[in-house]
Amino acid sequence: MKKFDIPAFYRSSVITSIKEYRREQDTRKKDFSPTRLDFGPIVFLIARHFGFCYGVENAIEISYKAISENPNKRIFLLSEMIHNPEVNQDLQSRGVRFIMHTSGQQLIPWETLTPNDVVLVPAFGTTVEIERRLAEIGIQSYTYDTTCPFVEKVWNKASAIGKERYSVIIHGKPTHEETRATFSHSRMNAPTMVLRDMAEAKKLGGILLGEVPKNEFYHIFKNQISEGFDVDKDLQRIGVVNQTTMLASDTQAIADYLREIMIRRYELNETNIHKHFSDTGDTLCYATNDNQNATYGLLKETADFAIVAGGYNSSNTSHIVELCEQKLPTYLISSQGKIISKHRIDHFDYHKKAELTTDNFMPNKNRITVMLTSGASCPDSVVEEILNKLLSFFDEAKNISEVLKSLTGLSQNR
């Protein structure tokens, strides 16, 4: 796989040593068990896969390249490059300005931009409407386009089934930048709608089977359907794609459910299901799959609590938290600074959408086991800093180099 040129301060010698060792031991990525680091009084279970993915590293490389190549130009990002505060703050510290908030709220008027400005497209991609607006200004959006290749793969799949006269159903968060971009591109070729979750899929299933009045469709899915969507005509042939960071199991469950609904509605069988349901396959990116499978592998173990590092508005990170908190106390933190002391931690609660403080998060016992992982937009350096912060509370803990050597036979400075 391509090696990207990203700033060294996002890297970690500790995490790199662990990842390289696991890669050598498991070249086909079949082993999703965690890496065990035993420091004596505290043990870390490190997820098999976590941290920067291909799309994120690609976006970061292009972003810093744009900065170095345009020292005398104004540089803008359409919105956050990725959902990680450290990366976005560093770009802003270098003069990059955001045109929009992640919600779509305008921060800088389009009228103030000029053809001489540089505008970066974030990893989530952008809408057809924004591409056209930039072109009207005279800015070529593809010059520094960091759209993830796996997001573009979803767009291509949506376009392909749209041309075959299927309506496109996107499993995603309606307000997420990626879903907004996918929706915009998809509706150019086909009637398109967004389903947030299985609960909404079942509401759609009720409409398809005539169990719910058809006029309810426009109320339930207001602002989640393309203009002119016809509940009678546009739900006869459907296909499901997704926001790449959604849980793979959730997307598959929704697709399987709607497939069965179409079989019941049209009395289909395996030979003619294609007449009403397109087999789109799995459009999740490889990194999302790897990270989620690694989380399942992590959760086969036993621990006192889990720490997930990442941005609070990161979709793929939220799903890792969602999986972990089903088994054990889980704390989402953006940096080591959120660990206030051995007894107190500030962490983000997805359900309350707020940062909370938890006291006595670390149990009072002689030996503690911690699960540690991160989202696909979190630098490895942040994970190392969190590990070091927790280690600092245990004076009798073994040295990192000693533990790494016992694990890999190599030193930290490999």
C-alpha positions, 0 to 999 in steps of 0.5 A: 500500500502507498506510503504517505508523507505526513508530518512526523508529529502525527506518528508514534514510534511505540505504535509504529513498532506494534503495528509493524510487528502485527503486520509481519505476524499476520500479513493477511489480516486474519487475526483480530485479537488485540496486542497485549502490553503487560506493564505489571500493575497495568495491562493494555489490550491494544486493538489490532487495527486503529488510527489513520486510514488510507483516506485520512493519510491521503487527505493530510498529505494533500493538505500540507502539500497545498500549504507548502506549494502556496505560501502567498495565497489564501487557503481554505477548507470547505469544512473540517478536513477530517473529524479530528480536533488536533489535525484541524487545529494544526491546519488552522494554525498554519493559516487555513480557514474553514468556509463552512461548519461541519453542519453546513453553516456558512462561515465565510461568504462565497462572494469573498472568494477569488479565483486566486484562492486555494480551496481544499475539498475534505476527505468526506467529499462535497456536493455537486452544488458546491463544486459548481459554485467553486467553478463559477468563482473560477476555483478548480476544486479538483486541484487539491481534492482530498475526497477519500477513494472509498467515498468515491467508490460509493458514488460510483456504485450509486451512479451505476445502479441509478443508471439501471433505473434503481432508486438509491437508498443511503444508510447514513446520518442525514446531516453528516458531510459524507452523506450530504455529498453522496446524496447530492451525487446520487440524486443526479442519476436516480431518486435518492433517500437516506435511512438513518437506522433500522428503525427508519428502515422498518418504517419504510418497510411498513410503507412498502407492504401497505401497512402504513399509509403512503402519505406518511412517507413524506412526513417521516422522511422529510428532508431525506428524499430527493426532489420529486421523489414519488412513493409509488413509482420510485420504490419499485426498484431499490438498492442500498449503499452507505456512508462508509463509516457506518457499522457494517453489521447495521448496513447489512441488516438494513439491506437484508431487511429491505431485500426480504420486504421486496421479496414479500411485496413482489412475490420474488425468488432468488432468480428474479430478485434483481428485478426489484432489488440491486445487489450492491455488495458492501460499500464500507471501506476496508479501514472501517471494516478492519477497525470494527472487526478489531473492536469485536476481537478486542471485546472477546477479552476481559478488561476493567474499562476501555478508552477510545481516542478520537474526535467527538464528531467522528462517525466511525469513532462513535461506532467503536464506542457504541460497540465497546460500551455494550460490554464495559465502561467506555470513555471517549477522549480527544487527548491525554489532557482529558485524563485529569488524574488517576481518579478523574477523566473528562470524556464525551457522552454520545447519548447526551452529546456533552462532555462529562466528568467521571470520578474513580474511573480507574478501579482500586485494585492491584492490577488493571486491564485497559482496552485502548483503540482509536478512530480512523482519523486519530493520530497514533501520537495521541494514542501513545500520549494516552498510554503514557499518561495512564502509565505515569500513575504507576511508579512501579510499571515496567519501561515501555522499551522493555515491554516492547522488546519482550513482545516483539524482540525489538526496541522502541526505536526500531 
